[in-house]
Amino acid sequence: MAKKDAPAQPKKITSAADLTGKQKAAVLLMTMDMDTASKIFQELDLEEVEQIAVEITNLKDIGNDIIEEVIEEFYGLITASNYLVEGGIEYAQILLEKTYGEDRAKEIIEKIRVLTTVKGFNVLKKSDPQQLANFLMKEHPQTIALILSHLSPEQSAEVLDEFPDDLRGETIMRIASLGKVSPQIVSEIEDIVDKIAEGTMSQNLASTGGVQLVANILNKSNAQTAKTMIELIESKDPDMATEIKRKMFLFEDIVTIDDKGVQRILRDVDKHDLALALKSSDEKVRNKIFKNMSERAASNVKEDLEFMGPVKLKEVEAAQMRIVDIIKALEDADEIAIGGRGKEDVFV
């Protein structure tokens, strides 16, 4: 009888370098008295509190030397922050080099950059969309794209709604094609976030964005804005527009469409495509489809599914995409409405 593999052993922690940021936070809190730790927890989001609490529960047998390393790192970051307030980053680096040496000082400064980046974007995430839009409108579209790519789709959609059409279109195009960011752009963004949130950005903001982010933003925008943006993208890059439209609506999202809309969709869908598309769908999607078909038609599709046999996943996905394209065309023609898109309709 073959032996069972032994369960994987957790990685042994031999130094502070083996700890994640959350684990270091947990170690620090474990060294504090309950009142101090409680006050710190009150300044954190609930999700952060839960994550750190899990780390506190899991961390066991941490040696005193590792605890001292964590405390020393924390002290170095606090010291660097004070130096930054006194005289800026160059001043801080000079003093840190005198205290810790050149290599250690550089490491502390880079950590400070990352921390202030997080702080800066936390402030931006709490900003009023209209105020943020008014500020960003003065900036280059590439800069705006990078900043919006770090906000939630909901907030990005609200900010874009405040932009004039040409700037909105240019920004959405740049978000969709966002890739590596040049040091010059990063430098500009550092200045902007510094003005808004009294922080700086580090170069770990180099690869965000893409068509999925644009799809998420447009899904949260009102229907007219989304339609206008898609048309603009389509005029400049039809392939990108098609990819975004497909990512904006998944086949499984058909459950968000009302029964009348589903019935309209089914009139244009090839029955073989429908059976293929349902091959990998869950019961909720199947029920939504079958209840909007005649008993005879539903029975035929169920029979096709029963005798279909194994099918390549790419064939199923292709059939689903063809149906999604039909859904998007009907939505563009205002023949159906997709639930959950952006703000409520306004009637005039």
Secondary structure, 3 states (H helix, E strand, C coil): CCCCCCCCCCCCCCCHHHCCHHHHHHHHHHCCCHHHHHHHHHCCCHHHHHHHHHHHHHCCCCCHHHHHHHHHHHHHHHHHHHHHHHHHHHHHHHHHHHHHCHHHHHHHHHHHHHHHHHHHHHHHHCCCHHHHHHHHCCCCHHHHHHHHCCCCHHHHHHHHHCCCHHHHHHHHHHHHCCCCCCHHHHHHHHHHHHHHHCCCCCHHHCCCCCHHHHHHHHHHCCHHHHHHHHHHHHHHCHHHHHHHHHHHCCHHHHHHECHHHHHHHHHHCCHHHHHHHHCCCCHHHHHHHHCCCCHHHHHHHHHHHHHHCCCCHHHHHHHHHHHHHHHHHHHHCCCCCECCCCCCCCCC
